[in-house]
Amino acid sequence: NVDNMGQTVEEKTVIHSYQDGETAGQTRGFRESLEKAEVNWDVEEYSTYTQKNEALLNEFIDTDWNGARKMLMDEGGVLVTEHCKAYLLLKCLNEEMLGNRKRMLRVGERSQIITQIFTLAKSFDRPPRDFVHQFFEKMERAPEAKEYFDQETSEFCKRVQQRAVDKKKEEEEEARQAAEAAAASGDGKVYKKKLDDEDGEYESVSLVQAMYQMPKEERMGPGGLDPVEVYESLPKDMQDCFDNGDVPKLQRLSQEMPKEEFAHHFQRCIDSGLWSS
């Protein structure tokens, strides 16, 4: 998923629609889970895309239906792309996991617009941008087409909701296992920082101290998160654990804090490199 952007091969969440040969009226036509597929992915290229176009992507999410149509016509080179599809897909899941249901539904609709334009283009073996106008015209002229679109969007969002539930459980279990393993091994306590280039001496300092002294581009974690920003967003008790290298306390917190809250923060610690599991 998006948390693994630091890898050469991205694990992208893929939400399937109908199975071949099935129709909207068949209950078995929908896949009830989100499956993961490994995709050959230029992570640096995707990261550059999102950083460069995040404002435009959010504008596309926030605009109304007619605004979305205009933006896809005017900014198709940015929005009618595989990168945009991936961004919206992962954004949709992340919003649901953060409890932003209304936002998730909006992102889900935008995601389905792009997905269905791509599906239409694939049928004719032509570039997706060629079908932006045709897609919106079809939605306006044919009520059954808009009804189908709305139904697909609704089912898509239901699958996102279920995947979010499953993913939270997975993260909770991963966090619990990581905390237990850390308590046994003592990992994640110190960071070795060179003090003097001439005599080559080293001093053991806490990871928190070290990361504040590093340039942002050098301290970014494997999941693309800044450890300083993550640390400053942690509850005070969790900050104390990293300040003092107190792994047993961190393990206790994993049992005392609400499971979803701890898992959310701990996963961000891993993605930022603040914690190495």
N, C-alpha and C positions, 0 to 999 in steps of 0.2 A: 504494500500500500504506500501511501504518500510518505509515511514515516521512514521508509527505506530508500529515500532518494539518493543517499550517499553511495549506493551500490551500483556496480556496472550494469547489472540486470535488474530492472525494477519489477517488483511484484505488484501488478496493477489489479485492482478489484474490477471484475467484470460482472455485470448484471445481465443475465440472459432474459430474453423475452419469450416469444412462443417457440415451441419445438416445431420442427419441420412438419408441415401437413396439418397443423392444428389451428383452430380458430378461436376467436375471443370468447365464444360461448362454452368452450370446453374447460372445465375446471382443472384438468390435468395439463392444460396448455401452458401453464406458467411454471417456471422453475421456482421453487420456494426458498432457494438459498442463493447467496452471492458466492460465486466460485472465484478462485484465484488462478490467474494464468501468468506464467512468466513470459515477458515480452522483451525482445531485443530493443533496448531503449537507450538513447543517448541522454543520460541523466543531466549532464552539464547543459545540453541544449534545452531540455525541458525546464531546468532551473532558471536559465537565462530568459526563456519565454515568459515564465510566470512573474519573475521580477520586473521585467520590462512592461508587461501588459496587465498587471494586477488591477490597476485602476480601471482600465477598459473592461476587463472581465467582470468586475463588480458593478460597473455601470450597466453592462448587459444583463446581469442578474436583476438589478433593481428597476429597470425600465419596464414599461407596460408592453402588451402584445404588439401594438403598432410600432413602438419604439424598438422592440427586438427585431422586427422585420427590417426597419430602416438601418439598424446597426449591422445586421448581417449582409445587407446589400452594400453598405458603405465600407465596412471593415471586414469583409469576408476573408481577406488574406490572413487575418489574425484569428477571427472567430470560427470560421468554417474549416477547422483543422483538427487533426488527431490530438494535438496538445490541448486544445480547448475541450474536446470530449473528455480527456483524462482529468483535466482540472475540475470540470463541473461534476464529474462522477465522484471524485474524491472529496470535493467540497460538500457535496450533498451528504455523504456519509459522515463527515466530520461535524457538520452542523447538527445532525441528528444526535450524534454522540455527546455533543455539548448541551443538548436539551433545547435547541432552537428549532422547534417543530415548524413554525410558520416559515422561517427562513429556508429550512430543508425543502418544504413543498415548493417554494418559489424556484430554488435551484434545480429541483427535480424536473419541473416543467421546462426550464431552459435546457437542461440536459437532454430531455426527450426531443426537443425541437432539433437540436444538432444531430442526435442519433437517427431520427427518422429521415432527415435530409440525406444523411450518409447512406441509409438503407435504400432510399429512392434512387440515389445516384448509382449505387452498386448494381441495381437491377438493369440499368442502361449502360453500365460500364463507361460512365462519364464523370468528370470532376464534380464534387458535391456543390461547389459554388454555382454551377449551372442550374441547380434545382431550388435555390432559395426562393425565387419569385414563384415558381410552380407550386412549391409546398404551401406557401401562404395563400395563394389563389385557390388551391384545392380546399383548404380549410374554410375559406369564405363561401365557396360555391356549393360545397357538398356537406350538408349537416352530418351525414353518416361518417364522413372522414374526420370531422372535428370530434364527434362522439367517440370514434375509435381512438383518436389521439388522447382524449381525456381519460379513457379507460386504461390505455397503456401507461399513462403518467401515474394514475392512481395505483395500479398494480406495481409499477416500478418503485414508488415511494413506500408501499407496504413492505417490499423486499428490503429496501434500505433500512426500514425500522427494525426488521427482524435481524438483519446483519449487524446493526448497531448493538442490539441486545447480546448477540453471540460474541461480538468482538470485545465488548466490555468484560464479559465473563472470561474470555481468553486472556485479556490484559491483567485482570485480577489474579488469575492463576499464575501467570508469568511473573507478576510482581511478587507474589507470595513466595514462589520458588527461588527467585533471585535474592530476596531478602534472607531467606533461610540459608542459601548457599553462601551468601556474603558473610553471614554470621560465623559460618564454619571456616571460611578461608581468610577473612579479614581484608578482602579486596576493597579497593576504592578509597583507601584512607589517605594516602599521600601522593604528592606529585613532585618529582625530582626536578628542581630548577637550577640551572647553572648560574653561579653568582659572579664568577670572574673568569673571563676568557683566557687570561694569561696564566694563572696558576691551575686552572682546570678544576677548582674545588666546587663541590656541590653542597647544597643545603636542602634538607627535607622541609617543604612547606606544604600547607594544606592546598588541596585542589582549588578551593575557593580563592585563596590568596593568589595562587598562580594565574588563574584565568583572568583576574582583573588586570594583570600586568601584560597580558598577551593582546596583540592586535586582533580585532574582531574576526578578520578573515582567517586567522590561524587557529582560533579557538572554536570555530564552528564544529558542531557535532556530526556524527554519521547520518543522523536523520535531518540535517539541515537546520537545526535549532541552535540558537546562541545560548551557551550555558549560563552566561551572566543574566540574561533575561529570564531564563527558566528558574535560576536560583532565587532571583528577586520576586518571583511569582509564588514561591513555595510558602506554605504555612510556617510560622516561626519555629515550631517544634522540628520540622523537617530541615529547616535551615541550620538549626543547632547541630543536627546530626552530621551535616557536611562540614560545618565549622570545626567540629571537634573530632571528626573521624569516628563517630560513635555508631558503629554498625549494630550492636545489640539494641540500642534505642530505636534505630530505624526499623529493626525487626518487630519490636514491640508496637511501634506505631502502625505497622501493617495489620496488626490484629485489633488495635484500638480505634483507628480512624474508620469512617464509613468506607467500605471496600471500594466503591466506585471512585470516591475522591482520592484515596491513596493510589489506586491503580492509574488514574489519570495523571497525577503528578509524577509518579515513579516512571511511567512510560516516557514522559517528557524529559526526565533526567537521563534516561538511557539514550534517547534520540539526540540530546544535546551533548552527549559525551561526559556529562557531569557524573554519570555512573557507568561503570563497565561491568556488564554481567558475564 
